[in-house]
């Protein structure tokens, strides 16, 4: 039998919703909405995390890489890689993040947000930010159509 869950019943705070599959489904899903400059703290996971920028623009820090990612793009972050994102456009960003576990496992990075902001400011001033129109970290191949 299918399970239907009202999204509002999963709300953790005004900016995020969390579905946890727990023992039934090996998936957790965050739906987040952040204003410009707001977002989660720098952290890691013991597994890869997949993001979908659903609306707006998000600024991602993935290891030493800085990405400006618009709506309609997927970002794949490797396991154990420090990462975070913030809303980047005037309208902020709506970002979905998928975790291949029934409950998310997360470790915050010890140097925290202030060190992150310093790294971002340095990267921006050195023009190392890549504006992403399509971001892939590995060669994804589409299956050939059989129809």
N, C-alpha and C positions, 0 to 999 in steps of 0.2 A: 504494500500500500504506500502510496506517495505521501510525503510529508510536506505541508505548506506552512511556512512560518512568516508571520508579518515582520517586515524589516524593522519597524519601530520597536518591536519586542526585543531586538538584538542590540539596540542602541546602548553604547557605553558612556557617551558624552555627546555634547552638541556637534562635534566634528567627526565622530567615528561610530561605525556599526561593525560588530564582529560575529560572524557565523563560525562555530566550532563543530566540526563533524564528530569529534570525540571518538568513541569506539565504533561508530557506525560508518563513518566516511573518512578516508585519509585525506582530508582537505580542511583548511581554515581559510576564511575569506574576510578581509577587511574592506569596507567601503568607507573612504575618508574624503572629507571636504575641508580644505585649508585655504585661508586667505593668504595673500602675498606675504612671504617671509615666515609663515607658520608651517610646522610639520613635526614629524616625530624626531626624537633624539637620535644621534648617530648610534648604530647598533649592528650586530651580526646575528646570523642564524647558522645552525649546523647543517643546513640544506640550502639549495638555491631558492630564491624568491622571484616570482614573476609579477610584474606590475603592468597594469593597463591604465594609461592616462585617458580617462573617459571624457573629460571636459576641461577646458582651460589649458594652462601651461604649468609644468612642474620643473623645478630645478633639482636635478639629482646629483648627489655626490656618491660615487661608487669607487671605493679605493681612492686612487689619486686622480680619477677621471671626473670631470664636471660636465654634465649634460643638461641642455635646455630642451625639454621634450613636450611637444604639443599633443593635443587630443588625437586619438586614433592610432597611437603608437604603443608598442610593447617594449618593456625593458626587462632583461633577464640579469639578475645579480647572482654571481656564483656563491656557493657556500663559503662561510667564514670570511666574507668580504665586508669590511665596514661600509655602511651605506646609510643614506637618509634622503629625504626629499622635502621640498617646501613648495608652497604655492608661488608661482612666479609672475603670473599675469595680473592685470588689474582686477579680473574676475576670480582670481585664485585658481584652484585646481580640484577636480574630483578624480581620485585615483583609487583603483581597486588593486589589492595585493593578495596574491594567492600563495599559500603555504602548503606543502605536501605532507601535512601532519594533521591529525584530528584536533590538536591544540598547538598554537604557535609556541615556538621555543626561541627566546630572544635574550641576548646579552648586550647591555649598553656598553659603549666604548668609554673607557675611563677618563679620557681628556675632555669629554663633554662638548657642549654647544659653543662655548666661547672659543675654544681652539678650532672648532669647525668653522666658525664665522671668520676667523683670521685666515684659515686656509682658503676659504671661498673668496675673500677679498683679494688675497694674493693672486689666486688663479684668474679672477676677473681682470685685475690690473695687468696681468701678463698675457691677456687675451687667449687663455687656454681653454675657454669655455667653447664647447662645440654645440652649435644650434642644430638640433636633430630634426630632420624631416623624416628620416627613417633610421632607426638605430637597431643594429643587430650585432651581437657579439660572436655569433657563429653562423656559418652558411646554412640558412634554413632553405630547404627545398620543398616545393609544392609537388604533390603527387600528380602525375599525369592524369588527365581526365579520361575516363573510360567510356563516356557517353558519346 
